[in-house]
Amino acid sequence: MKTKGYFFNPTQPEMKSHCHLYREHQPEKTSAREVSLFYQFKIDRSSPGTLPIIPDGCIDLLFCFNPSNTFAVIGTSPQHRCSYTFKNDSEYFGVRLLPEQSSFKFKCSTKELIQQQQIPLSDVLHIDHSLLEELENRSTFQERVTYFNSYLKSNLPEVDYERNLITYCLNKIYSTEGQLNIKELACETGYSDRYIRKKFEDYIGFSPKQFSQIVKLQHSVHKLLNHNLDLNDIIEEHGFYDTSHFYKGFKKYMEVTPEQYRYLFNHSFANIDQATISTISQNTKT
């Protein structure tokens, strides 16, 4: 079962804009099917220590380097936009794993993992304890990326037929930017809707429908913030029936409308009260 590979590159726009000294690096080819992104940032001592996170369908490995306490956690994809807590006066090195990754075998299903925001790495993953120490000993972001890539190469995953099925389905979803339903996947693969849904929940944590909606959301957010497109263009490109359908889907995951989110992002979320937020959509339509 083969299909052309499509690279999914979800983003966390508010993480980029809210933290200090944010850096990121796209993976090299050897880790391209395992890792979506390497990134690093700092949380200042005076910072509130919270960052808004949006659904991305991925699991992140977060390594926290703090003068008094160095540790590692799993950061999961939220089911809707919310704030995650980070430790003050710390540097974080992050590895955003692709949903189809197979290098890291968790002790429970991904569906169970995503019920929590952050979980100690050792609680859910069999991993070499020296990894955290080795990353801490690297003084630069690029050195950490290089080391983690070498770690991946030395721990190549075994062939997993069920994982191959998931990867095939994910590539189909990626290639349509989330505009594919489970019946089409069942027809193409020869497996039942129920079987595919079960495997998605075990491996991805979300149903095919939910994950497709997250992929569609990620593409919509990217175009909303980076291309300054008219909302009607986004609606047409991503197969929404109408404005109401787009708004309903967007607000389900983001808890604000597209206009509100673009306004909040462009104004750095500074001193904006709820009354202001509630009037943004009305003002943009007049």
C-alpha positions, 0 to 999 in steps of 0.5 A: 500500500503506497502513496505519494508522501505529503509533508504536514507542517502544523504551526503554533502561531501564538507560541511563536509570538508570545515566547522569548527567543523562539527558533525553529528548524525543519527536519532533514530527509532522514527524519522527515517522516518522524518529525514535523519541526524542531524548535526552541524558546525561553520563558522569562522569569517575569513571564506569566508562564502560559502560552496559547496552544491550538489543535495540531494533531501532533505530540511534542517532546518538550525538554525543559532546561532550568537552573534548578530542575531539568525535565522532559514532558510529552505535550499533546494536541489540545482538542480546542485552543487553550493555554498550556503552562510552562516553567518560568526562567527556563529554556525549552527544546521541542520536537514536534512528532508527526502523527505517522511517526513510529520511532517512539512507542508509547505505553498507552494509546494516543487517545489516552495521552491526549486527555492530558496537556503535559505528561512526564516523558518517563511515564508514557515512553520507554526512552534512553534516560541519557537523552535529556542529559545529552541535549542539556549538554549541547549549548546551541539549538543547532547542536541539539537538532543534530544530536536528536537527528543522530538519535533518530537514525540510531533508533530506526523503527521496525516495519509496522503494517498497521502503521503503514495503513495509518500513514497511507490514510494520513497522506490522503488527508494531507493531500486534500488539506483535510477534505476527505471523509472516512467513507472515501478512506474505507473505499480506497483501503478496503477496510471498514469505517469502524476498523479505520476509526479504531486504528486512528484513535489508537495511533493518532488519538483523534478519529479520521473526521476530527483529524481531517478537521484539524488539518483543515483548521491548520491550513485555514489558520496559516492562510488567515494569518500569513496570506491575509486572504479574504475569508471568502477565498479561504471558505472556497479553497477548503470546501466549506459550504458557506460562511456559517459552516466555516465559522462553526468549524473554526469556532469549535476548535478556536473558541473565537471567530476567524476575524477575532483570532486574526485581530487578537494575533495581530494585536499581540493579545495585549490588554484586550478585554472580552467586550472588545473581542465580542465586537470584532466580528461585528465591526469587520462585517460593517 
